[in-house]
Amino acid sequence: MIEAYSEILGLVERLHRHFLDVLRVELRNIGVDDINAVQALLLVNIGSEEVVIRDLKDRGYYHGSNVSYNIKKLTQAGYIVQEKSVQDKRAICLRLTEKGLKLCESMSELQQYIAEQIDTAPDSKVKFRNASETLECLERTFTNYVRYGRK
């Protein structure tokens, strides 16, 4: 089991780096040079909703200074707007500008293209469902460890 576990961890790491490479290439292809792939992914994770910075951290996507730096850069580049929350004046809400929404649409088209390429393989739906279940199990295991430690 340790070999399979180690293999999955390495693969997840490599996939994330490759995915950022894909986003970099797409940004270059559509002429976007004012943000990087990590920042584009942050925009996608915000999407068309208004989101509080804390929620991005709570979802496990980002950590403190990382998200703050990228939000600052995205605000300066005109992709997002920051506003104080109406409910909690201490919280900062983020929403995409038209420029940000347009970029998210391009990223969505890219994801659709990639999904169509994958879907041509035999049994791809079953294989992806199994992979997803395996990764969800791993995520639950990590989350439980962080919350409760070793039992």
ZINOR-V722193 format. One record per backbone hydrogen bond with DSSP energy under -0.5 kcal/mol. NH is the residue of the N-H (numbers start at 1). CO is the residue of the C=O. E is the energy in kcal/mol with one decimal. If there is no record, write none. Layout:
NH:CO:E
NH:CO:E
This chain:
5:1:-2.8
6:2:-2.5
7:3:-2.4
8:4:-2.4
9:5:-2.3
10:6:-2.3
11:7:-2.3
12:8:-2.8
13:9:-2.1
14:10:-2.5
15:11:-3.1
16:12:-2.3
17:13:-1.9
18:14:-2.9
19:15:-3.0
20:16:-2.2
21:17:-1.9
22:18:-2.4
23:19:-2.4
24:20:-2.4
25:21:-2.5
26:22:-2.5
27:23:-2.8
28:24:-2.3
29:25:-2.7
30:26:-2.1
31:28:-1.2
32:27:-3.0
33:31:-0.7
40:36:-2.1
41:37:-2.3
42:38:-1.8
43:39:-1.9
44:40:-2.0
45:41:-2.2
46:42:-1.6
47:43:-2.9
49:46:-1.0
51:94:-2.4
53:92:-2.0
55:52:-1.2
56:52:-1.2
56:53:-0.6
57:53:-1.6
58:54:-2.9
59:55:-2.2
60:57:-1.4
61:56:-1.4
62:56:-0.9
67:63:-2.4
68:64:-2.1
69:65:-2.6
70:66:-2.1
71:67:-2.5
72:68:-2.1
73:69:-2.2
74:70:-2.5
75:71:-2.3
76:72:-2.5
77:73:-2.0
78:75:-1.2
79:74:-2.7
80:74:-1.0
81:95:-2.7
83:93:-2.5
85:88:-0.7
85:91:-2.7
91:88:-1.9
93:83:-4.0
93:91:-0.5
94:51:-3.3
95:81:-1.7
97:79:-2.3
101:97:-2.8
102:98:-2.5
103:99:-1.9
104:100:-2.4
105:101:-2.0
106:102:-1.8
107:103:-2.3
108:104:-2.4
109:105:-2.2
110:106:-2.0
111:107:-2.3
112:108:-2.3
113:109:-2.3
114:110:-2.6
115:111:-2.6
116:112:-2.2
117:113:-1.9
118:114:-2.1
119:115:-2.2
120:116:-0.5
120:117:-0.7
121:118:-1.9
124:121:-1.5
127:123:-2.5
128:124:-2.6
129:125:-2.1
130:126:-2.5
131:127:-2.4
132:128:-2.6
133:129:-2.3
134:130:-2.2
135:131:-2.5
136:132:-2.4
137:133:-2.0
138:134:-2.0
139:135:-2.5
140:136:-2.5
141:137:-2.3
142:138:-2.5
143:139:-2.8
144:140:-2.8
145:141:-2.0
146:142:-2.5
147:143:-2.3
148:144:-3.2
149:144:-0.5
149:145:-2.5
